[in-house]
Amino acid sequence: MPDEPFEPEDVLRIEVRYVDDRATLILGGEFDMTGRERFRSFVSEAAAAGRSITIDASGLEFVDSAGLQALLRARELADEAGVAFRVSEVSPALRRVVELAGVEGLLPGQGGAGNSGDETGPSRP
């Protein structure tokens, strides 16, 4: 038996790094409905603590509509908490689903109109 626990390839892996008032969530594996609640709990915890949230999605191998919806909801949660939210790294799988859904401008750092990829604070009307 190996010393490390078995981790199937078809699960969402989340590593969280806290530095000062920032939380970076490093995602890997598959982001679908099976991982969205765990992802949301990490985002909610960071937002409630007033930490800016950065998503490194470079390790995602698969993203479906539930994963995309969770990312969009994470941005809303950050907005509601008054903390900055950005996606710093994007895997080809995430880029493809974002483009197919036509929501490039909704995720910071994805080249939407007026979006340079810099960290953004909450939206203001």
Beta strands, then each sheet from edge to edge (+ up, - down):
strand 1: 12-19
strand 2: 22-31
strand 3: 52-63
strand 4: 85-90
sheet 1: 1+ 2- 3- 4-
end
